[in-house]
Amino acid sequence: MIVCTNIVKGTIPKRLIVTIMIFVACTASFMLRVHISINLIAMVKPISTTSTNQTIVLAVNSSNHTVNLSSNGTVEKSGLVYHTETAVNYGPRYDWNQNVQSHILGAYFYGYLLTSLPAGPLAERCGPRRLIGYSFLLCALATALFPLFAAIDVWAVLAGRFLIGLLSGCVYPTLHNVISRWIPPNEKSKAVACIAGGSTFGTVITWPFAGLLIEHFGWVYAFYVPAILSGLVGIVWIWVVSDSPSEHKTITKTEREFIEASFGSTVSKSKAKPPICKALTSLPFVALVLSHYSSFWGLNFFVTQAPKFMNEVLGFNLANAGFLSSLPYLARMFSGFMFGYIGDLLRRKEIMSVTFLRKSFTVFSHFMPGAFLIALPFIAQDPIVTVSCIVACLGFNGASTITNLVNAQDLAPNFAATLYGMMNFLATTAGFLAPMTVAFFTSEKSTMDEWKYVFLLTAGFYIASGGIFTVFGSGKVQKWNEINEQQNLPATKSTC
């Protein structure tokens, strides 16, 4: 998969470069996903409000600029007072109401859902090199055109975000195909940790980076710069990545044979239709889907609702402390790498079976987060305690890199991309359902008594799915992973 130049030939393991590219691809993918949320604030016309404490953050950094909307229709920024009609000029502003803005933010996920399912089989059929590379190049083009879309009509903006979501839906299932082809079993947990870590890193750096671009150059550059970075990622990916070790031009014979020998008979070079029906009726896979969904439910819940809870219930404005707001996600990233290293070490030394490894670490990835969420409504009367609970919850959930995030590679290495695509398709719905659930329980007063039920429900998801995975989960290769060599597709190389 990696670097096609004699300068590095034989010096750096190609699978290490593959792992680095996985991290970079996830960082770029989340940059394209989340930058719109900060850009949109600078694109819309300020709205007068009767609330005296509503705050909008335009940048999260050491010299944070906060815009306060007051009841008299003025904007206060860094001690200066502006009338809403003459708010800071970051570029053209559009009269998009809250409903339109919500559709702009959601359009990405509508497109994302559509390609999550077919992306896996497509990657297994065509190979990951061009699928991911072209996805980033087309996303770069669509992102660069956003200022033009905004000038044309809001429908063009919606179509652009839908297209970016459509293209981005291919990335994560395809990356699991990369791992199944390139990474030996004893190193997979660290590679999967790069998926989780890159996603978190992309979120943490994008908001302050976009805020700085908007503040100093205007919001159009908060589209142009991510577009350029996305294009560069696509070009580098196509240049240095091949579909498999056997197709790489500069990999050493020793490394290629090591990778291929590590798979044994579990990974076939032949292609076949994914055994979707058998997978859906497999108890280990059903248990995996449930544990994966609860993990993503908790992550989406915290990403979208934790600031709302701290502001409305605790009176703590998390947005004014950029570093503090990133702590839960940084904790999840670093703990993911730590647990990934531990998982690979335990597997390499054969201290425990793969099945016992996956099940035992659900204590950290599911049961511990559930326990903290149960305790949260009763002990979180102080903002610092609240943040500590959330950091601990997502920090322990970093162990998902050696439980639900990697388990598809155990069950069916030949169809890992398809399995993850199915899991990711269902998990993406948590992005819609978690905010709806919060709105249902907190529609009256948004008090701790109302939020208590949201925390307990999410804790129940963690614990129940963790229990199901502990009983029915498995780390063994399933029989439906086997490919009948007489009935497979004839191609041995990428055919698309």
N, C-alpha and C positions, 0 to 999 in steps of 0.2 A: 504494500500500500504506500510506501513512503519514499521519500526523497530520491529522485531520479538524477543523481549527479555523482560522479566519481570522487568528488571531494570528501563525501561522508560515507562512501561505500566501505562497509566492514567496520566502521568505527562506532556507530550508534545502533543499537538493536532497532530494527524497523518497527517492531510491535510497540516499543516505547514511543516512537514518533507518532504511531497510530493513536496511542492513548492520549498524547498531548493534543492531537488534532480533534479527538472526541471532546476534550475539555473546551477547546477553542470554539468548536461548532456549537456546543450547548450554550456557551457564553453569548455568542452572536445571535443564536436563535431567541434567547430570552431578551436580548437587547431589542430585537425587532418586535417582540411581543409587548414589552412594558413601556417603551419610550413614549408611546402615544398618550399615556395617562398624564404625564407632566407636560407634554407639548400642547395638549388640548386646553389646558388652563390658560396658556398664553394666546391661544387662537380665538377664543370666544369673547364676546363683549361682556364686560363686568355687569353683574346683576345686582340691583339695589335690594336690600334685605332689611327686615325689621329686627333681625337678631343682632345683638350688640357684641357677640363674641365669636362670630364666624370667621375662620381663618383659612387662607389659601396660601400654600407654600410654593414658591416659584423656583427655589433652589435649596438643596440640602447640603450645606458645606460649612466650613468654619466661619465664613462671613455670611451666614444665612440671611436672606431677605424675605421677610414675611409681609404679606398683604392682608390687612385687616379691613373687612367691610363693616362699616358702622351704620347705625340706623338712620343717619342723616344723609346717606347716599354718597359718602366720601370714602376714599381709600387712604389708609395710613401705611406708609412704607418707609422703614428705617427712620422714623421720627418725622417724616415729611407727610403732609396731607394733600391728597389729590381728590378732585371731584371725579366721580366714576366716568363722566363723559371724557375726561382727559387722563385716563389711566396710562400707566407706563406703556410706551410704544415699543412693543416687541415685534411688530409687523402687522399685517392686515388682521382685523378681527371680524368674526362672523356671528350673526345672530342665531346661534343654535341653542335651543332650550335644553333643559336637563334631560328630557326624554330623548331628544336627538343625540345628545352626548352619550347617553347610555347605550344607544344602538351602535354608535361609532365604536365604543369600547367592546361591545359584544360581537360585532361583525367578524372579528378575528376568529372567535371560537366557533362560530357557525361554519366557517370554512375549514377550520382545524378538524372538526368532527368528521367531515365528509371524507377526508383522506387518511384518517387514522387507521381505518380498517383495511383498505386496499394497499396501503403503503408496505405492509409486511410482505404479503405475497409478491408484490412488485419488486421489492428489494431482493427477495430470494430468487426471482426469475431473472432480473436485469442486472443485479449487482449494485452495490452502494455508491460506487465512485461517481458516476454521472448523476444519479438520482439526487444525492445531497449537493453536489457541486452546482448543478443547474438550478436547484431550488434556491440556493443563496444568490445566484446571479440574477434570477428573475425577481426575487424579493428586493434586491438592491435597486433594480430598475423601477419597480412599483413604488418603493419608498422615496426615491429621488423625484418621482412625479407628483408627490403629495401636494406640494404648494400649487401645482397646476390643477390638481383635482379639486382642491379647496376653492380655487378661483372659479371653477366651472360650476359646480353644484355639490350639495351635500351628498347626493346620490353617488357621485363619482368617488367621494371620500369613503362611503360605505362599501362600494365595490372594490376600492383599493385595499381596504383592511380585510375584506372577505378573501381577496386573492392572496394576500400575504399569509392569512391563516390557512388557506387551502394548500399553499406550497410548504408552509412550515409543518403541517401535519405529517409530512413524509419523513421528517428528520429523525424523531426519536425511535420509531420502529426500525428505521434503516440503521441507526447506530447500533441497535442490538444485533442486527445482522452482521455488522462489522465486527463486533465482539465475538460472535459465534464463529466467524471465519478466521480471526486473527489472534485472539487471546487464549492462551492455554488455560485449562480449567483452574489451575492453582493460582492464576493471576487475575481472574475475572472480577473478583470483588473490588479490586482497586480500579479497574476500568469502569465498572458500574458506578463507583464513587465519583469518577470524573464526570459522569452524566449528571448526577445530583449536584456535585460541587460546581460544575460549570453553569448550571441553571441558576443556582443561588448567587454565584459571583456576578453573573450577568444582571441579575436584579439589583444587587447591592451597588454596583458601579454606574448603572445606567441612569438612575434618577438624578444623582448629583451631577453627573456628566452632562446630561441633557439640560439641567437647570443652568449650569455655567454657560453652555452654548447659547441658550435663550437670552440670558442676562447680558452677555457681551456682544452677541452677533445677531440675535433675533431668532424666532422660532423656525424659520426656513432652514437654518443651518443645523437645527436639531433633527432634521430629516436628511439633509445632504450628507452629514458626517456618518451617521449610521449606515446610510446607503453605500458610501465608499468602503466602510469597514466590512460590510456584508459582502460586497463584490470581491474584496481582497480575500476573504475567507473562502469564497467559492473558487476563485482562481487557484489559490494555494492547495485547496483540497483536491481539485482535479489534477494538479501538477504532481503532488507527492503521494497520493493515495491510489492504490490499485484494489481490485475487487477481492483478491485473495493472495496469500503468500506465493502461490505457484505462478501468479501472473505478474508479480513484482519484478522489475528489471534489475535492481541492484541488491536485492537481499542475498545474504550469503547462503550457501548450500546448507551449512550447519544449522543456521537459524530456521530456515524453511523446513528442514527435516525434523528439527526439534518441535516446531509448532504442529506439524502434521502428525507426528508420532504421539503427541500429548492428547490428541482427540481420540486415538484408537479407532474404533469402528462406529463411534457415535455421530460423527459428522461425515456426510456423504458429499462427493463432488457432483453427483447427479442431482437433477431437479425434479420435483414432483408436486402435485397439488397438495396444499395443506390439509391435514385430516381434521377439519373444523368440527365435524359432528362428534368425532371421537374425543376431541379436546373438551367440548362442551359437556360431555357426559362423564368426564374424568374427575373424580372427587379431588385429587390433588390440585388440578387446575382450577376447579371451582373455588376451593379453599384459598388458592393464590389470588384469584380475582377479588374475592371479598376482602382479603387483607390489604391488597393494593388499593382498593377503593377507599377503605377507611383511612389509610395513610394519606391519600390525596385529599380526602374530605377534610382532615385535620389541617393539612398544609394550606388549602384554599381558605378555610375558615380563618386561620390566623392572618394570612396575607391580606384578606379583604375586610375582616371585621374587628381585629384586635385594636387598631387605632380608634375605631368608633366606640368600642367598649370603654377604653381608657379615657376618652374625651367626655362622653356623655354620662358615664356612671361614676368614674373616679375623678373627673375634672382635671385630668392630666393631659396636656397637649404634647403627645409624643412627637408630632411633626417638628417641633422646635428643637429637637435633639436628634440630628441625623444619625450620629453614631449609635445612640441608644436604640433607635428604631431598627437599625440593621443587626443588632446583636442576636436576635433569635435565628435569623437566616445565616449569619456567620457561624453561630454555634452548630447549626445543622450541617453546614458545609465541612467544617473542620472535624466534627465527630464522625461524619460520613467517611472521610479519609481514614480516620483512626480505626473505625470498626472494619472498614475494608481491608486494612493492613492486618488486623487481628484475624479476620476470617480467612484470608489467604494463608497466613502463618499456620493457623490450626489445621487447615486442609492440607497444606504441604507436608506438615509433620505427622499427618494422619492421627492426630490426637483423638478425634471423634469422627463419626460418620457424617456425611454431608447432610443427611436428613436430620440428625440430632443437632448439628450446627445451626441449620435454618430454624428449627423449632425452638431451640433454647434461647436464641437471641431475639425472639419475639417478646421476651420479657422486657428488653430494652426498647425495641421499635414500636411496641403496641401497648403492653401492660403498664409500663412506667408512664408514658404520656397520658394514658387513661387515668392513672392514679393522681397525677398532678391536676388534671382537669376536674376531677371530683373534689379535690381539696381547694381549688382556686376560688370558687364563690364564697367559701367560708373563711379564708385567710387573706384574701386580696383586698384588704381595706386601705392598704398603702400602695402608692404607685410603684415603688421600688420592688415591693414583694410581688406585685402583679407581673412586672417585667421579668423578675427572676423565675417565676413559675412558667412563663411563656418560653423563656430561654431554655429552661430545663426540659420542658415538654418537647420542643423542636430539636433540642440537642440530643435527647435520647432517641428521638425518631430518626436521627441520622443512621442508626443501626439498620434501617431499612435497606441499606446498600448490601447487606449480607442476608436479608430475609426476602421480602417481596420483590425488590428491584432486580435481584439476580436469579431468582428461582426459575424463571422461564428458561434460562440457559441450562438449568439442571434437567428439567422435564423433557425438553425437546430441542436440542441444539440445532437440528436441521430446520426447525420452524420457529426459532426464538423471535424473529422479527414479526411473524404473524401473531404469535401469542401476545407479544407486548403491544402490538397494534390493537388487538381486541381489548386488552386490559386498559390501555390508554384511552380508547374510545369511551368506555364506560366511566373511567375516572374523570375525564374532562367535564362530564355533566355535573360534577361536584362544584365546579366554578359557577354554575347557575343556581344549583339547589341550595348551597350553603347560605348565600345571602338571602334567598327567599325564606329559608327556615328562620334566620335571625329576624327578618321583618315580621314573620308570623308571631313569634313569641314576644317581640318587643314593640308591638304596635301601639301599646297604650302609653307607657311612661318611660320605657327604656331604663328600668331600675335593676338593681342587683337581683331582686326577687324574680324578675322576668328573665334576665340573662342566665340565671342559675340553671334553668331548664335546657338552654342551648348548650352550656358546658357539659351537663350531665348526659345529654343525648350524644354529643360528640365522643365523650368518654365511653359511653356504651358501645358505639361503633368500634372504637379501638379495641376494647376488651373482648367483645363478642367475636369479632373477626379474628383476633389473636387466638382465642380459644378454639375456634373452628380450624384454624391453620395448624395449631398444635396437635389436634386430633387427626385431621385428614391430610395435612400437608405431607410432602415428600421431597427428598433431594435426589431421588433415583431417576434415571432416564426411563421414560415410559415406552411401552411397546409400540405405540403409535408414532414414535419418532422414526422408526425404521422405514426405509424406502425400498420398495420392491423394485429391484434393478431391471426387471423385465417390463414394468409398466410405467417407469419414470419417463420424464421428458428427455429427448435425446441429447439436448445440449449439455456440454460440460463446461462451457464458458458463458459469459453474459451474452444473451441473445437479443437484447432490445436495442 
